[in-house]
């Protein structure tokens, strides 16, 4: 069984590098595997419904290669830490 990347146990911060990791059935699959920089952090109360503290976080991202801001935000569980392999 292949190693499946896991989200960080802690919230990400502005400036962190992440890789988008979503399933092939997700409507935003075109962003899968993109390495991005966190440029905005937002919180809501989803964690109170799920019991997982990181579910409260969503992020705006900038593509590392193109420097373009992505038109959608992603939840914490859609992101895994990325290597800084510039």
C-alpha positions as CSV (number, residue, x, y, z in Angstrom):
1,X,0.0,0.0,0.0
2,X,1.4,3.4,-1.0
3,X,2.1,6.1,1.5
4,X,-0.8,8.6,1.5
5,X,0.3,12.2,2.3
6,X,-1.4,13.5,5.4
7,X,-2.3,17.1,6.4
8,X,-0.4,18.7,9.1
9,X,-1.7,18.2,12.6
10,X,-1.4,22.0,13.2
11,X,-2.9,24.8,11.2
12,X,-0.8,26.3,8.4
13,X,0.4,29.9,8.4
14,X,0.9,32.5,5.8
15,X,4.1,31.7,3.9
16,X,3.9,28.0,4.4
17,X,4.3,25.8,1.3
18,X,1.7,23.1,0.8
19,X,0.7,20.7,-1.9
20,X,-2.9,20.2,-2.9
21,X,-4.0,16.6,-2.4
22,X,-7.6,15.9,-3.5
23,X,-9.3,12.9,-5.0
24,X,-9.9,12.3,-8.7
25,X,-13.7,12.7,-8.1
26,X,-13.3,16.2,-6.6
27,X,-14.7,18.9,-8.9
28,X,-11.5,20.9,-8.4
29,X,-9.2,18.0,-9.4
30,X,-7.3,20.3,-11.8
31,X,-5.5,21.7,-8.8
32,X,-4.3,18.4,-7.5
33,X,-0.5,18.2,-6.9
34,X,0.0,21.9,-7.3
35,X,2.6,23.3,-4.9
36,X,1.3,26.6,-3.4
37,X,2.2,29.2,-0.8
38,X,-0.4,30.1,1.8
39,X,-1.4,33.7,1.4
40,X,-4.5,33.9,3.6
41,X,-5.9,31.9,6.6
42,X,-9.5,31.9,7.5
43,X,-11.5,30.2,10.3
44,X,-15.1,29.2,10.8
45,X,-16.9,26.9,13.2
46,X,-16.8,23.6,11.2
47,X,-14.6,22.1,13.9
48,X,-17.5,22.3,16.4
49,X,-19.5,20.0,14.1
50,X,-16.6,17.5,13.3
51,X,-14.6,17.6,16.5
52,X,-11.3,18.1,14.6
53,X,-9.7,21.5,15.4
54,X,-8.1,21.8,12.0
55,X,-11.5,21.6,10.2
56,X,-12.0,25.3,11.2
57,X,-9.3,26.4,8.7
58,X,-9.4,27.3,5.1
59,X,-6.7,28.9,3.0
60,X,-6.2,31.1,0.0
61,X,-3.2,30.0,-2.1
62,X,-0.7,31.2,-4.7
63,X,0.7,28.8,-7.2
64,X,4.4,28.5,-6.6
65,X,5.3,28.2,-10.3
66,X,3.0,30.8,-11.9
67,X,2.7,33.2,-8.8
68,X,-1.0,33.4,-9.6
69,X,-3.6,33.3,-6.8
70,X,-5.9,30.4,-7.1
71,X,-9.6,31.4,-7.7
72,X,-10.8,29.1,-4.9
73,X,-9.8,28.4,-1.3
74,X,-9.0,25.0,0.1
75,X,-9.8,23.4,3.5
76,X,-7.1,22.2,5.8
77,X,-7.7,18.5,4.9
78,X,-7.0,19.2,1.2
79,X,-3.5,20.3,1.8
80,X,-0.3,18.5,2.8
81,X,3.1,20.0,3.7
82,X,5.3,20.5,0.6
83,X,9.0,20.3,0.3
84,X,10.8,23.5,-0.5
85,X,12.4,22.1,-3.6
86,X,12.4,25.4,-5.5
